[in-house]
Structure formats: structure tokens, C-alpha cells
Amino acid sequence: MFELIDEWGPEKVVCVSDARTGMRGVLVIDNTARGMGKGGTRMSTTVSVGEVARLARNMTWKWAGVDLFYGGAKAGIWADPTASSKEAVLRAFVRALRNEVPEEYVFGLDVGLTEKDAAIMLDEVGGRGGAVGTPHALGGLPYDQLGVTGHGVAESADAAAQALGLSTGSLSVSIQGFGAVGAASAKRLAELGATIVAVSTSQGGIHNPDGLDVATLLDLRDQYGDGLVDQYSDAKPLAAGEELSVTADILIPAALQDVIDADLARTLPAKIVVEGANLPSSPEAQSVLFDRGVTVVPDFIANAGGVVAAAVAMDARYSGIRPEPAAVFDNISNKLRASTIDTLDASKAQGRTTHEVARATAQERVREAMVLRGRSPQNAAF
């Protein structure tokens, strides 16, 4: 575990377990120089300490990248989110972290968890401060229901298109993953006039170069979940991964991490890649895309709509007044559009990938905070 530590963190890694429920989990608090640790909580059967640490670091850059004052953190539970034991496992995980929550970390939503799960976490903590992303009925800001992250991805895509002198209304889009992020991205991009030509779920993909009907897709998602791809009639089926390579102006990987490697990057037909998922491309792939002139909006910029909403929700945890969604959407649009343009401009000026320049900006902000707090190695007295 020590090999995970570098100049930035992590500051704390807490591994927990519960023999009765079989719960195994981990909390990684990466860097709190700019504020307390905040990041989503995921549940899957592939969670590992390394994965959660990597995601926690990404949260450090995400908060700093859009200049919001929280620190990077992430939590993971090794369990099947579809199992009947989910609630018991979730409650055991929350109980195990009672020393850290809510003083050092606040639960949020990630893969495998929903607003209902956030409500369970809130109940187990025993107060309103322990979780965000809670249901509307509990005064929360329901991220997935509102589609805040996907809305931000679409706004970033639109900003990137405009930076290239293109109109989103004339562009085609392929989306890997039609979960909360992908669906909300499709909805907003359709409102902006884009043509969605391909989508995928865990059960496969569908493609129609003339465009898919987004309203129908959203209805089918509500009814069939990932099975929507088998219910949509006016499209050609795609095998897993083919949605990344269909002809489209914009590609939005909004499902898994590590899906674009250097080999795939050499042949991607998209002009613009907007990373809706966390860590979907390798550094080598990013370099290849940069050399090819493909515009890439990094994940910790493009999908930061969730952290903008989380920042609002964090402030509202103890308030009796529910946050106003319209104001949240405006904030997301303003933050992400500005960050996208700044990143693309810096990449062009410096001749470096967008990931490199955006990370450098985030690192500069975190480093300054560490120095001011006396946490930097240069502050050390030997």
C-alpha cells in the first residue's frame, strides 16, 4: 500500500470489514489542502484499494480543476450492488467509518449506488451531514434523477465544438454507456440539436447513422434499463466496444475506465472526445489523439458537473431549504464551459495534451494550498 503514496497523498487509507455481512470496503482520502475529502462511494465486485486510490486522486484534480474548495477522496465497497444483502452491507460499511464520517468524509454516489442508497447511508449516520445525493423527498439534490453530470458533459462538448468553430446542431455523437451520465448527456445534446447516432449499455449497443430518437431511448431505459438496446427497433445492433469506432463527430465514453488505449486512439474517427467516465483513456492514448489533432476534454473537467452539484449539496446539508436545481444547472454550465475553453486554449498555446495542462493547473492550485498550510516538503524543517 505504501507504493500508492507520493507528494500529494493519499493522506489516509482506511480498510474496513464486517464478518456478519461479508462487507469489505475502503476509504481513501487523498489530499485535503483545499478542503475536506469529498468524492463518491461505489459498490462493485471488482473494487480494489488501488482503483479507489486512483479515483481519489482524480477527485483531487477534479475539485481543483474547476476551482472548488474540497479535497480528493473516494470510497469503495466490494459487493454485488444487485444482491439482496445490499442494504445490510451498506449499513455495515457506514458503521465501520463512523470515526471518519462526516468530519473527514461525506458519502456520495458512484457506480452501483443510487439516491435510495444515499438515504440509507444518511439514516445510518444518524444525521443530515453524512451523505449527499439524497432523494428530493429528504431535501436533497438527486444527482442521477437530475442528470447533473451528464448535463455538464454535454455543456463541455458544446463548448469544445464552438472552440473549433463548429455548431453542435450539425454534429453527430456516439455515447458509450447509457446510464445516468450517458442518458443525461444524450438528452442535453439532443436539446442542443446534435444527432445521437450510437449508444451502448452493458448488454450491447445500437447504431443508426441517421440518428436515434433520444426521447424513445429514455423511455426504454426507464422501462428496461440496460435492456433498452434490445427493445429499440430502428437501429443496427453493435457488439461491445463497437460504439467507440462508429463514424461520429463527438465520442463520449461514459461507462468504464481504461477503454481507450493507444491502438484504439490511432483509428478513432471522432473529432472531439469528451470524457464522461472517470479515467477512460490512457496517457499513451491521450498523446496519440493530441498528435492526430483530436480535441479531448479530460474527465476531471468534462464530468465535473457532479462535483459542482456536490459542492452545492455539501453547503445545503444542514439547511431546511432545498437547493434550487435551475441555479445548479446554471452553475455547472458556467463552470464547465469556462474550464473547457481555458483547457483547450492552454493546450494549443503550450503544445501539450489537454490532460497535461488541466492537471498542471489543478496541481498548481493544490500545491499553493499545501504551501500555505505548511504541508509542502519545502515547509519542512530538518
LUMGUBA-911176 format. One record per residue (C-alpha): residue number from 0; x, z, y. Coordinates in nm, 3 decimals. Each point is the difference from the previous one (the first is absolute). Layout:
// LUMGUBA-911176
+------+---------+---------+---------+
| zaro |       u |       w |       v |
+------+---------+---------+---------+
|  NUM |       X |       Z |       Y |
...
+------+---------+---------+---------+
// end
This chain:
// LUMGUBA-911176
+------+---------+---------+---------+
| zaro |       u |       w |       v |
+------+---------+---------+---------+
|    0 |   0.000 |   0.000 |   0.000 |
|    1 |   0.294 |   0.060 |   0.235 |
|    2 |   0.070 |  -0.372 |   0.009 |
|    3 |  -0.320 |  -0.039 |   0.204 |
|    4 |   0.151 |   0.190 |   0.294 |
|    5 |   0.164 |  -0.174 |   0.295 |
|    6 |   0.034 |   0.062 |   0.374 |
|    7 |  -0.376 |  -0.027 |   0.053 |
|    8 |  -0.129 |   0.211 |  -0.286 |
|    9 |  -0.196 |   0.084 |  -0.201 |
|   10 |  -0.020 |   0.350 |   0.141 |
|   11 |  -0.210 |   0.136 |  -0.284 |
|   12 |  -0.103 |  -0.115 |  -0.348 |
|   13 |  -0.257 |   0.215 |  -0.178 |
|   14 |  -0.082 |  -0.075 |  -0.365 |
|   15 |  -0.305 |   0.179 |  -0.142 |
|   16 |  -0.183 |   0.017 |  -0.332 |
|   17 |  -0.295 |   0.170 |  -0.164 |
|   18 |  -0.012 |   0.044 |  -0.378 |
|   19 |  -0.376 |   0.051 |  -0.015 |
|   20 |  -0.095 |  -0.332 |   0.159 |
|   21 |   0.318 |  -0.192 |  -0.080 |
|   22 |   0.055 |  -0.060 |   0.371 |
|   23 |   0.346 |  -0.114 |   0.105 |
|   24 |   0.073 |  -0.086 |   0.358 |
|   25 |   0.250 |  -0.017 |   0.281 |
|   26 |   0.006 |   0.042 |   0.377 |
|   27 |   0.285 |  -0.156 |   0.197 |
|   28 |   0.045 |   0.098 |   0.364 |
|   29 |   0.253 |  -0.250 |   0.128 |
|   30 |   0.068 |   0.067 |   0.369 |
|   31 |  -0.183 |   0.222 |   0.247 |
|   32 |   0.213 |  -0.049 |   0.312 |
|   33 |  -0.292 |  -0.168 |   0.180 |
|   34 |  -0.276 |   0.216 |  -0.147 |
|   35 |  -0.137 |   0.159 |  -0.316 |
|   36 |  -0.002 |  -0.198 |  -0.323 |
|   37 |  -0.297 |  -0.232 |  -0.041 |
|   38 |  -0.070 |  -0.271 |  -0.252 |
|   39 |  -0.249 |  -0.096 |  -0.268 |
|   40 |  -0.048 |   0.151 |  -0.345 |
|   41 |  -0.012 |  -0.238 |  -0.294 |
|   42 |  -0.107 |   0.039 |  -0.361 |
|   43 |   0.114 |  -0.230 |  -0.279 |
|   44 |   0.158 |   0.009 |  -0.344 |
|   45 |   0.322 |  -0.157 |   0.134 |
|   46 |   0.078 |   0.246 |   0.281 |
|   47 |   0.362 |   0.115 |   0.010 |
|   48 |   0.206 |   0.220 |   0.230 |
|   49 |   0.208 |  -0.301 |   0.105 |
|   50 |  -0.306 |  -0.205 |   0.085 |
|   51 |  -0.154 |   0.277 |   0.210 |
|   52 |   0.333 |   0.061 |   0.179 |
|   53 |   0.026 |  -0.369 |   0.081 |
|   54 |  -0.354 |  -0.002 |   0.138 |
|   55 |   0.065 |   0.318 |   0.200 |
|   56 |   0.298 |  -0.170 |   0.165 |
|   57 |  -0.218 |  -0.297 |   0.081 |
|   58 |  -0.240 |   0.242 |   0.170 |
|   59 |   0.286 |   0.132 |   0.214 |
|   60 |   0.059 |  -0.354 |   0.129 |
|   61 |  -0.371 |  -0.073 |   0.027 |
|   62 |  -0.075 |   0.295 |   0.228 |
|   63 |   0.305 |  -0.069 |   0.214 |
|   64 |  -0.054 |  -0.376 |  -0.004 |
|   65 |  -0.332 |   0.032 |   0.182 |
|   66 |   0.131 |   0.299 |   0.201 |
|   67 |  -0.232 |   0.270 |  -0.132 |
|   68 |   0.117 |   0.357 |  -0.033 |
|   69 |  -0.019 |   0.096 |  -0.366 |
|   70 |   0.266 |  -0.001 |  -0.270 |
|   71 |   0.029 |  -0.189 |  -0.324 |
|   72 |  -0.146 |   0.154 |  -0.315 |
|   73 |  -0.181 |  -0.108 |  -0.315 |
|   74 |  -0.156 |   0.164 |  -0.303 |
|   75 |  -0.061 |  -0.132 |  -0.349 |
|   76 |  -0.195 |   0.118 |  -0.303 |
|   77 |   0.086 |  -0.132 |  -0.345 |
|   78 |  -0.349 |  -0.051 |  -0.141 |
|   79 |  -0.265 |  -0.260 |  -0.075 |
|   80 |  -0.233 |  -0.025 |   0.302 |
|   81 |  -0.282 |  -0.128 |  -0.224 |
|   82 |   0.012 |   0.296 |  -0.240 |
|   83 |  -0.279 |   0.257 |  -0.016 |
|   84 |   0.259 |   0.271 |   0.067 |
|   85 |   0.084 |  -0.142 |   0.343 |
|   86 |  -0.160 |   0.278 |   0.205 |
|   87 |   0.157 |   0.278 |  -0.206 |
|   88 |   0.343 |  -0.161 |   0.030 |
|   89 |  -0.048 |  -0.053 |   0.373 |
|   90 |  -0.101 |   0.361 |   0.057 |
|   91 |   0.298 |   0.123 |  -0.202 |
|   92 |   0.233 |  -0.214 |   0.211 |
|   93 |  -0.141 |   0.136 |   0.325 |
|   94 |   0.026 |   0.360 |  -0.124 |
|   95 |   0.362 |  -0.056 |  -0.101 |
|   96 |   0.090 |  -0.105 |   0.355 |
|   97 |  -0.170 |   0.290 |   0.179 |
|   98 |   0.336 |   0.105 |   0.148 |
|   99 |   0.047 |  -0.340 |   0.166 |
|  100 |  -0.356 |  -0.098 |   0.100 |
|  101 |  -0.104 |  -0.015 |   0.280 |
|  102 |   0.303 |   0.145 |   0.180 |
|  103 |   0.251 |  -0.262 |  -0.118 |
|  104 |  -0.215 |  -0.278 |  -0.146 |
|  105 |  -0.359 |  -0.122 |   0.022 |
|  106 |  -0.159 |  -0.194 |  -0.287 |
|  107 |  -0.107 |  -0.358 |   0.060 |
|  108 |  -0.110 |  -0.304 |  -0.198 |
|  109 |   0.204 |  -0.252 |  -0.194 |
|  110 |  -0.024 |  -0.187 |  -0.330 |
|  111 |  -0.251 |   0.156 |  -0.241 |
|  112 |  -0.171 |   0.232 |   0.249 |
|  113 |  -0.314 |  -0.040 |   0.210 |
|  114 |  -0.183 |   0.182 |   0.280 |
|  115 |  -0.183 |   0.203 |  -0.266 |
|  116 |   0.335 |   0.118 |  -0.131 |
|  117 |   0.104 |   0.099 |   0.352 |
|  118 |  -0.314 |   0.213 |   0.015 |
|  119 |   0.101 |   0.173 |  -0.325 |
|  120 |   0.350 |   0.066 |   0.137 |
|  121 |  -0.152 |   0.139 |   0.318 |
|  122 |  -0.224 |   0.230 |  -0.203 |
|  123 |   0.288 |   0.126 |  -0.211 |
|  124 |   0.216 |   0.072 |   0.305 |
|  125 |  -0.288 |   0.205 |   0.137 |
|  126 |   0.011 |  -0.124 |   0.358 |
|  127 |  -0.033 |  -0.314 |   0.209 |
|  128 |   0.371 |  -0.039 |   0.063 |
|  129 |   0.123 |  -0.098 |  -0.345 |
|  130 |  -0.107 |  -0.363 |  -0.032 |
|  131 |  -0.091 |  -0.308 |   0.202 |
|  132 |  -0.185 |  -0.313 |  -0.099 |
|  133 |  -0.299 |   0.217 |  -0.088 |
|  134 |  -0.358 |  -0.133 |  -0.016 |
|  135 |  -0.210 |  -0.065 |   0.308 |
|  136 |  -0.245 |   0.271 |  -0.112 |
|  137 |   0.278 |   0.258 |   0.032 |
|  138 |   0.092 |  -0.114 |   0.350 |
|  139 |   0.294 |  -0.205 |  -0.122 |
|  140 |   0.132 |  -0.346 |   0.066 |
|  141 |  -0.056 |  -0.186 |  -0.330 |
|  142 |   0.294 |  -0.245 |  -0.001 |
|  143 |  -0.107 |  -0.216 |  -0.293 |
|  144 |  -0.363 |  -0.021 |   0.106 |
|  145 |   0.104 |  -0.106 |   0.351 |
|  146 |   0.284 |  -0.221 |  -0.124 |
|  147 |   0.246 |   0.121 |   0.263 |
|  148 |   0.318 |  -0.111 |  -0.178 |
|  149 |  -0.131 |  -0.347 |  -0.080 |
|  150 |  -0.132 |  -0.040 |   0.353 |
|  151 |   0.351 |   0.068 |   0.128 |
|  152 |   0.153 |  -0.249 |  -0.245 |
|  153 |  -0.233 |  -0.269 |   0.133 |
|  154 |   0.083 |   0.089 |   0.360 |
|  155 |   0.372 |  -0.027 |  -0.081 |
|  156 |  -0.059 |  -0.336 |  -0.167 |
|  157 |  -0.187 |  -0.127 |   0.304 |
|  158 |   0.275 |   0.122 |   0.234 |
|  159 |   0.267 |  -0.168 |  -0.213 |
|  160 |  -0.193 |  -0.327 |  -0.001 |
|  161 |  -0.035 |   0.010 |   0.378 |
|  162 |   0.372 |   0.069 |   0.035 |
|  163 |   0.062 |  -0.325 |  -0.189 |
|  164 |  -0.243 |  -0.189 |   0.223 |
|  165 |  -0.261 |  -0.025 |  -0.275 |
|  166 |  -0.370 |   0.075 |   0.004 |
|  167 |  -0.116 |   0.227 |  -0.281 |
|  168 |  -0.326 |  -0.194 |  -0.006 |
|  169 |   0.188 |  -0.302 |  -0.134 |
|  170 |   0.198 |   0.184 |  -0.268 |
|  171 |  -0.051 |   0.061 |  -0.372 |
|  172 |   0.069 |   0.335 |  -0.166 |
|  173 |   0.078 |   0.119 |  -0.353 |
|  174 |  -0.039 |   0.372 |  -0.075 |
|  175 |   0.152 |   0.178 |  -0.297 |
|  176 |  -0.217 |   0.301 |  -0.069 |
|  177 |  -0.364 |   0.033 |   0.103 |
|  178 |  -0.014 |   0.376 |   0.018 |
|  179 |  -0.062 |   0.198 |   0.316 |
|  180 |   0.286 |  -0.166 |   0.190 |
|  181 |  -0.044 |  -0.356 |  -0.122 |
|  182 |  -0.377 |  -0.002 |   0.040 |
|  183 |   0.013 |   0.137 |   0.354 |
|  184 |   0.273 |  -0.250 |   0.088 |
|  185 |  -0.214 |  -0.286 |  -0.128 |
|  186 |  -0.303 |   0.125 |   0.192 |
|  187 |   0.185 |   0.022 |   0.331 |
|  188 |   0.189 |  -0.329 |  -0.045 |
|  189 |  -0.328 |  -0.177 |  -0.080 |
|  190 |  -0.140 |   0.143 |   0.325 |
|  191 |   0.302 |  -0.149 |   0.176 |
|  192 |  -0.079 |  -0.340 |  -0.153 |
|  193 |   0.260 |  -0.020 |  -0.276 |
|  194 |  -0.079 |  -0.162 |  -0.335 |
|  195 |   0.059 |   0.224 |  -0.301 |
|  196 |   0.101 |  -0.235 |  -0.282 |
|  197 |   0.111 |   0.244 |  -0.271 |
|  198 |  -0.036 |   0.367 |  -0.097 |
|  199 |   0.100 |   0.200 |  -0.304 |
|  200 |  -0.076 |   0.329 |  -0.170 |
|  201 |   0.138 |   0.176 |  -0.307 |
|  202 |  -0.222 |  -0.230 |  -0.208 |
|  203 |   0.132 |  -0.331 |   0.133 |
|  204 |  -0.044 |  -0.224 |   0.299 |
|  205 |  -0.214 |  -0.279 |   0.142 |
|  206 |   0.085 |  -0.296 |   0.222 |
|  207 |  -0.194 |  -0.255 |   0.201 |
|  208 |   0.203 |  -0.206 |   0.250 |
|  209 |  -0.319 |  -0.061 |   0.199 |
|  210 |  -0.049 |   0.373 |   0.043 |
|  211 |  -0.166 |   0.297 |  -0.169 |
|  212 |  -0.312 |   0.163 |   0.138 |
|  213 |   0.126 |   0.340 |   0.112 |
|  214 |  -0.345 |   0.156 |   0.036 |
|  215 |  -0.076 |  -0.091 |  -0.362 |
|  216 |   0.337 |   0.138 |  -0.112 |
|  217 |  -0.069 |   0.330 |   0.173 |
|  218 |  -0.344 |   0.026 |  -0.159 |
|  219 |   0.146 |  -0.075 |  -0.344 |
|  220 |   0.272 |   0.259 |   0.054 |
|  221 |  -0.266 |   0.262 |   0.071 |
|  222 |  -0.181 |  -0.094 |  -0.321 |
|  223 |   0.281 |  -0.079 |  -0.243 |
|  224 |   0.324 |   0.140 |   0.144 |
|  225 |   0.301 |  -0.195 |  -0.123 |
|  226 |  -0.236 |  -0.198 |  -0.224 |
|  227 |  -0.115 |  -0.194 |   0.306 |
|  228 |   0.240 |  -0.281 |  -0.093 |
|  229 |  -0.207 |  -0.069 |  -0.313 |
|  230 |  -0.326 |  -0.007 |   0.195 |
|  231 |   0.092 |  -0.238 |   0.282 |
|  232 |  -0.103 |  -0.348 |  -0.110 |
|  233 |   0.134 |  -0.246 |   0.257 |
|  234 |   0.372 |   0.038 |  -0.067 |
|  235 |   0.278 |  -0.077 |  -0.247 |
|  236 |   0.136 |   0.295 |  -0.199 |
|  237 |   0.362 |   0.100 |   0.053 |
|  238 |   0.235 |   0.183 |  -0.232 |
|  239 |   0.157 |   0.322 |   0.123 |
|  240 |   0.256 |  -0.075 |   0.271 |
|  241 |  -0.110 |  -0.357 |   0.068 |
|  242 |  -0.170 |   0.107 |   0.322 |
|  243 |   0.348 |   0.053 |   0.148 |
|  244 |   0.085 |  -0.367 |  -0.040 |
|  245 |  -0.318 |  -0.185 |   0.093 |
|  246 |   0.016 |  -0.216 |   0.311 |
|  247 |  -0.093 |   0.222 |   0.293 |
|  248 |   0.131 |   0.055 |   0.351 |
|  249 |  -0.012 |   0.379 |  -0.024 |
|  250 |   0.079 |   0.211 |  -0.305 |
|  251 |  -0.109 |   0.364 |  -0.009 |
|  252 |   0.143 |   0.198 |  -0.294 |
|  253 |  -0.237 |   0.298 |   0.004 |
|  254 |   0.027 |   0.138 |  -0.351 |
|  255 |   0.322 |   0.113 |  -0.165 |
|  256 |   0.358 |   0.061 |   0.106 |
|  257 |   0.290 |  -0.226 |  -0.102 |
|  258 |  -0.204 |  -0.317 |  -0.053 |
|  259 |   0.215 |  -0.240 |   0.207 |
|  260 |   0.356 |  -0.041 |  -0.123 |
|  261 |   0.266 |  -0.246 |   0.115 |
|  262 |  -0.101 |  -0.268 |  -0.251 |
|  263 |  -0.362 |   0.004 |   0.108 |
|  264 |   0.101 |   0.013 |   0.366 |
|  265 |   0.181 |  -0.333 |  -0.037 |
|  266 |  -0.324 |  -0.181 |  -0.083 |
|  267 |  -0.273 |   0.189 |   0.187 |
|  268 |  -0.209 |  -0.257 |   0.191 |
|  269 |  -0.126 |   0.243 |   0.267 |
|  270 |   0.115 |  -0.024 |   0.362 |
|  271 |  -0.081 |   0.368 |   0.061 |
|  272 |   0.022 |   0.297 |  -0.237 |
|  273 |  -0.179 |   0.316 |   0.113 |
|  274 |   0.078 |   0.294 |  -0.225 |
|  275 |  -0.321 |   0.192 |  -0.063 |
|  276 |   0.145 |   0.192 |  -0.296 |
|  277 |   0.287 |   0.246 |   0.020 |
|  278 |   0.339 |  -0.146 |  -0.096 |
|  279 |  -0.124 |  -0.333 |  -0.139 |
|  280 |   0.324 |  -0.194 |   0.058 |
|  281 |   0.364 |   0.060 |  -0.087 |
|  282 |   0.278 |  -0.009 |   0.263 |
|  283 |   0.133 |  -0.314 |  -0.166 |
|  284 |  -0.342 |  -0.166 |   0.028 |
|  285 |  -0.021 |   0.098 |   0.365 |
|  286 |   0.332 |  -0.170 |   0.069 |
|  287 |  -0.109 |  -0.315 |  -0.183 |
|  288 |  -0.325 |  -0.017 |   0.195 |
|  289 |   0.187 |   0.054 |   0.328 |
|  290 |   0.242 |  -0.282 |  -0.080 |
|  291 |  -0.294 |  -0.228 |  -0.082 |
|  292 |  -0.167 |   0.076 |   0.333 |
|  293 |  -0.294 |   0.184 |  -0.153 |
|  294 |  -0.142 |   0.264 |   0.235 |
|  295 |  -0.032 |   0.340 |  -0.170 |
|  296 |  -0.182 |   0.301 |   0.145 |
|  297 |   0.153 |   0.303 |  -0.179 |
|  298 |  -0.222 |   0.240 |  -0.190 |
|  299 |   0.074 |   0.301 |   0.220 |
|  300 |  -0.125 |  -0.200 |   0.299 |
|  301 |  -0.279 |  -0.210 |  -0.153 |
|  302 |  -0.174 |   0.272 |  -0.201 |
|  303 |   0.047 |   0.277 |   0.256 |
|  304 |  -0.369 |  -0.009 |   0.092 |
|  305 |  -0.043 |   0.276 |  -0.254 |
|  306 |   0.249 |   0.226 |   0.174 |
|  307 |  -0.157 |  -0.066 |   0.341 |
|  308 |  -0.334 |   0.112 |  -0.145 |
|  309 |   0.172 |   0.292 |  -0.175 |
|  310 |   0.150 |   0.115 |   0.330 |
|  311 |  -0.348 |   0.009 |   0.152 |
|  312 |  -0.137 |   0.179 |  -0.306 |
|  313 |   0.283 |   0.255 |   0.009 |
|  314 |  -0.088 |   0.091 |   0.358 |
|  315 |  -0.370 |   0.024 |  -0.089 |
|  316 |   0.034 |   0.217 |  -0.313 |
|  317 |  -0.119 |   0.318 |   0.167 |
|  318 |  -0.237 |  -0.161 |   0.249 |
|  319 |  -0.377 |   0.009 |  -0.027 |
|  320 |  -0.013 |  -0.351 |   0.147 |
|  321 |   0.038 |  -0.295 |  -0.236 |
|  322 |   0.257 |  -0.263 |   0.109 |
|  323 |  -0.153 |  -0.318 |   0.144 |
|  324 |   0.088 |  -0.299 |  -0.225 |
|  325 |  -0.017 |  -0.257 |   0.281 |
|  326 |   0.274 |   0.182 |   0.190 |
|  327 |   0.209 |   0.019 |  -0.318 |
|  328 |  -0.028 |  -0.376 |  -0.055 |
|  329 |   0.102 |  -0.067 |   0.361 |
|  330 |   0.300 |   0.227 |  -0.041 |
|  331 |   0.101 |  -0.173 |  -0.324 |
|  332 |  -0.029 |  -0.344 |   0.159 |
|  333 |   0.204 |   0.094 |   0.306 |
|  334 |   0.274 |   0.182 |  -0.194 |
|  335 |   0.045 |  -0.255 |  -0.277 |
|  336 |  -0.017 |  -0.310 |   0.217 |
|  337 |   0.263 |   0.140 |   0.235 |
|  338 |   0.225 |   0.112 |  -0.287 |
|  339 |  -0.035 |  -0.336 |  -0.175 |
|  340 |   0.097 |  -0.198 |   0.311 |
|  341 |   0.289 |   0.235 |   0.080 |
|  342 |   0.131 |  -0.033 |  -0.356 |
|  343 |  -0.023 |  -0.381 |  -0.007 |
|  344 |   0.166 |  -0.029 |   0.341 |
|  345 |   0.284 |   0.233 |  -0.100 |
|  346 |   0.053 |  -0.187 |  -0.327 |
|  347 |   0.029 |  -0.330 |   0.184 |
|  348 |   0.231 |   0.140 |   0.268 |
|  349 |   0.232 |   0.180 |  -0.243 |
|  350 |  -0.002 |  -0.251 |  -0.286 |
|  351 |  -0.095 |   0.271 |  -0.251 |
|  352 |  -0.294 |   0.041 |  -0.234 |
|  353 |  -0.313 |   0.165 |   0.134 |
|  354 |   0.047 |   0.285 |  -0.248 |
|  355 |   0.350 |   0.064 |   0.133 |
|  356 |  -0.095 |   0.007 |   0.368 |
|  357 |  -0.319 |   0.203 |  -0.052 |
|  358 |   0.185 |   0.252 |  -0.217 |
|  359 |   0.280 |   0.023 |   0.259 |
|  360 |  -0.255 |   0.084 |   0.270 |
|  361 |  -0.159 |   0.266 |  -0.219 |
|  362 |   0.339 |   0.143 |  -0.095 |
|  363 |   0.104 |   0.022 |   0.364 |
|  364 |  -0.313 |   0.201 |   0.080 |
|  365 |   0.046 |   0.233 |  -0.296 |
|  366 |   0.372 |   0.044 |   0.068 |
|  367 |  -0.067 |   0.093 |   0.363 |
|  368 |  -0.251 |   0.263 |  -0.111 |
|  369 |   0.246 |   0.139 |  -0.256 |
|  370 |   0.271 |   0.029 |   0.266 |
|  371 |  -0.233 |   0.172 |   0.244 |
|  372 |  -0.103 |   0.252 |  -0.267 |
|  373 |   0.358 |   0.061 |  -0.105 |
|  374 |  -0.054 |  -0.151 |  -0.345 |
|  375 |   0.243 |  -0.289 |   0.023 |
|  376 |   0.344 |   0.020 |  -0.164 |
|  377 |   0.152 |  -0.047 |   0.346 |
|  378 |  -0.158 |   0.335 |   0.101 |
|  379 |   0.169 |   0.185 |  -0.282 |
|  380 |   0.267 |   0.254 |   0.088 |
|  381 |   0.272 |   0.043 |  -0.260 |
+------+---------+---------+---------+
// end
